[in-house]
Amino acid sequence: MIVRDTPSSSFFEGMLLGNGDVGACVVVRPDALGIHIGKNDCWDIRVSEDIANHVLPFRELLQLWQRASEEAIRIGKPDMLYVETGVDFFREYSQKVGSSYDGKKWPRPWPCGTIWINWDPHGSSQANTLLTLLLACSL
């Protein structure tokens, strides 16, 4: 059982709920209950405007990866683990589009969206806050 007996107004201190793919972070403020919703393959990725036009669509990126894999075989390194750095043309692409991340802490774990349930804090007061999550496992 996980029990939290104090409210958390911060996204980084909220009660986490989810199934490993879709999740929620529940927070409480004096005037609202917030449910931050996230998905594990959705990131806050920031790309600098100066390189945005160099970022390939996913299909073309897969084709680049295939070409790099074929190049690794051609140069006699079929077991190359990191073609994105081991093959010249893929390394150049990775460095160009990766420049947005140089010295920055991206991607960041921000929510995809937030639902706020608001109330008037003047007409209410916090008497007690208890959020309990029971974990059940079947063997």
Disulfide bonds with the S-S distance in Angstrom:
none
